[in-house]
Amino acid sequence: MLSNKEIVCPNKLLDIAHSKKGVKVAVVNAGKPLPMLSVQDAVNENLIEPVFIGHEVEIQKCAEDLGWDISKYELIHEPVENNTAKIAAKLASEDKVKIIVKGHIHTDVLMKEVLKREYNLLGKTRLSHIWHMTVEKEDKPLIITDGALNVLPNVKTKMHILKNVINFSNRIGIKRPKVSVLSATEEVLESVPSSIEAAEITKLAKEENLNADVFGPLAFDNSISKKSAGIKGIKNLVAGEADVLLVPSVETGNALVKMMIYFMGACAAGVVVGGKVPVVITSRSDEAQARLASIAAAVVALD
């Protein structure tokens, strides 16, 4: 059942990112092969100018193994893994880098530093994570949020997540995204709390006149399949045509994304948005093409 399909970075995402060339990024704890390879790919695409943070010997060794001369890029020697996040956050707070890219470091360590008020990296909305999912190079993306950062968000937090994903959708050319507020049912049931929240979010989105068609609750099949929605008699602007899945919990989003990766060979471009700098927090097991796509998504997310 596992897919052997090669993961490929989508062309459209790269094309949009190419409009912002040479963005300066901090690569946090950079001295491992996969982070270095994805950064090299992003440099070759003229997307970024890296600032490497980590153990100098390890970073240089990785670069040499790749046949990559990194002498013209800044390298900040910091042998203690957890301290690399502090350096990156400080660089971002001083506007010396525009994006933070996770290397070989735990996500919670990196995000704990980014969230500290002393760095002033938080924006008007709560931080949230977006997955830009594609299977082929020319695919129309399916966006899944939040499957990595907010664990069990309440309605207020989900409204922040919704506003962040609408903004990102606009940046990738979806002028009025169709957002499905996901649940296990298309009916509002007291026994399914996520369905009640979905109905409330639908109401709030309409009241706030957000630039999106938002509807929930919808189950997964009714969100993405016109046939399924038609059989069940579900008629609204989102059913069967969702651009975005707003998931009820991190477990739902994480499972959906991992199933698409491992069963379909999907490219998952992941980025944290809503703050003053996008943060790329790919898994340490992600393929280099997915890491490149995540960097491209972060470039696209820049103001």
N, C-alpha and C positions, 0 to 999 in steps of 0.2 A: 504493500500500500504506500510505502514511502516513495516520494518522487525522486527520480534521478535527473530531473531537468536542471540544466544550468541556470543559475540565477543571473538575470541581466538587468542593468540599470535602465530605466525608461528614458527614451530620447527627449520627450517633451519637457520633462523635469529639468534635464540638463540644458536644454535650449533656453528655458526661462532663466535658469541660474547664470547662464553665460552673459546675460546683460549686466551683471555685477561682477566684474573681473577683479581678481587679486585681493579678495577680502582677507584681512589679517585675522588669523585664528590661533587660539591657544590649544595645543594638543597635550592633554593631561596624562602624565606618566606614559610617555610615548614609546618607550624602548621595548616593544614587542613586535613580531613580524606583521601580524594582520593590521594593527593600527597604522604602522608605517607604510604598508602597501596601499591602504586606502587613501592616506594623505598624499602619497606619491601620485596616485591616480587623479586626485582632485587638483594637484599642482599641474599635472600634465594637461588637464582640462582647462587650465587657466582660471580656476575658480577661487583659489585661496593662496595666501602667503603664510606658511606655518611659523609659529613660535613653539619650538619643542621644549617641553618641561619634563624632567626626569633624570635618570642616571646617564651621565654623558657617555660613558663607555658603552652601555647597552644600546643607546640611541645610535651612536656612530657605528657599532657593529651591525645593527639591523640595516642601516643605510648602505654599508659596504656590501652586505649580502644581497641587497637589491641592485647593486651597481649604481647607486644614487649619490651624487655629490651634493651634500647639504651645507657646504661651507658658507654659502651666502645667506643662510637663514639663521635667525637668532636661536641659540640653544641655552637654556637656563638649567644649570646642573643642580638637581635636588634628588639625592639618593633615597630619601624617606618618602615612600609612596603616598601616604596620606597628606604630606605637606605640599604635594604638587597641586592639589585642589585649591589650597589657599593662595598660591602664586597666581593661578589662572583667574580666580575671582578678583584678586587685586588688580591684575592687568585689565580685566573687563571694567572694573569700577573706575579706572583711570582713563578709559576709552582708548587703551592701547591695543586691544583686540575687540573684534565685533562679534565673534562666535567662540564658544567653548566646545571643544570636541573631546569626548571621553576616550582615553586610551585604556591601558590595563589597570583599571581602578574600579572599586565597587561603586555602583550608582548612588547608594545612600550616602557614602562619604563625600562624593562630588556635590550632590544636591544639597546636603546639609550646609556646605560652605556657601553655595550660591544663594541659599535662602537667608543667610545672615544679614541683618539690616545694616550692619556697618559698611557693606559693599554697595548698598543702594541699587541693587540690580532688579528689584521687583517693580512691576508696572502697575497699571490701574486694575488689571484683571488678575485673578489667581493663575499661577503657572499651571499648564496642562500639557499633556503629551499627545502628539498626533502621529498616526501611522498612515503613510501614503502607500497604498498597496497596488502593485501591478504584477502581471504574469509575463506578458510579452513586452518588447521594446516600445511598441506603439499603443499600448493599452490605455484606455480611459481609466483613471485610478478609482479605487474604492478607498475612502478615508474612514479610519476607525479611531475613535477617541472616547475616553481616555483609557488606554490599555497598559499603562506603565507607571503612572505617577500618583494619581488620586485613587486611593484604594476603594473606599465606599462613599463616594461624594453624595452630599445632600442636594436638594433642589437648588439652593443658592449657588453652590459650587458648580453644579451642572450648567447653570446659566452662564457662568464664567467660561466653562469648557465650550459651550455652544458659541459664545461670542468669539472666542479664539479661533475655533475651526471655521467659522464663517469668514473671518479675516484671511485665514490661510487659503481657503477655497478661492476667494477673490484673487489672491496673488497668483494662483496657478490657472487662472482663466475661467473659473466657474463663477459667473456673475451673480447668480442667485441659486445657491446650492439647495438641493432637496435633502433634508435631514430627517432620518428616521430615528425616533427616540425608542430604542430597542427594549423589548421585554420578552417574556415567554408566551405572550398572548396579545391579540389585537383588541381584547375586551378589558375594560377597567374592572378589576376584581379586588376585593378587600384582601383576599388570600394571597395576592401577588403584589407586594408593596411597590415594585418597580413600575407596574402598570398605572398605579395611582400617581406616582411621581411623573411619569411620562405624560399623562393627561394634563397635569399642572404646568409642566414645561411648555407644552403645546399652547396652552392658554396664555402664559406669560410672554412667549415669543410673539404672539399675535398682539397682545396689549402693548408691548414695547416696539412694535413695528420693525422687527429685525429684518434685515435684507436676506431672507431665506424662507423657503417653504418648509415648515417644521410640523411634523405630525408624529404622535404616539399616543398610546402604545401600539407598536407593530412588532410582530415576531420576525425572525430573520428571513424566512421564506417570503413573507408578504412584503418585506422591505425591498428585496432585490429581484423577485420574480413576478412579472406581470401576469403570467399564467396562474400562479398560486393566488395572487390577489384577486384575479378575476373569478376563479372558482369559488372563493369565499365571499365574493360580492363586496370586496373592500374598495371603495372609490374615494380617493383623495389625490392630491398632487404629488404625494411622495410614494405611495404604495407601488411597488414593483419597479421604481425608478430612482431609488435612493443613491445620492452621491456620497452621503456621510451616514455612518452608523454611530450614534451617540449611545454608548453602552452603559448598562446599569452599574457595573463594578469592574475593577481592574482584572478580576479573574475572567470575566466574560471576554473583555477585549484582548487579554493576553492569550487566551485559548483560541479565539478566532484567528488572530495573527499567526500564531505558531502552527495551527492547522493548515493555513494557506501556504506557509513557508514549506512545511515538511511533506504535505500531501500534494501540493500544486506547483512547488518550485517558485513561489511568489517572491518578488523583491519587496522587502519591507523597509521603507525609508522613514526612520523615526526621528522626531525632533521635539524638544520641549519649547513651547512658545508662551507668550503672555508676559514675559519679562523684558528687560532692556537689552538682553542678548539672547539669541537662540542657543540652546544647549543640545548637543548631539550625544545621546546616551544609548548607543547600540550595545547589544549583548556581546560579551567577549567571544562568543562562538559564531557570531555573524560572519557571513562571507564578505570578501572585499568589495564586491559589486553593491551589496546592500549598504555597506559603510559609505561608499562613494555616493550612493543615492541619498543617504541621510545627510551627508555634508551639503549636497545640492539642495535638499529641502530646507536646510538651515539658511543657506544663502538666499533662497527665494523668500524666506520668512523675514528677512531683514527689512527694517524701515528704510 
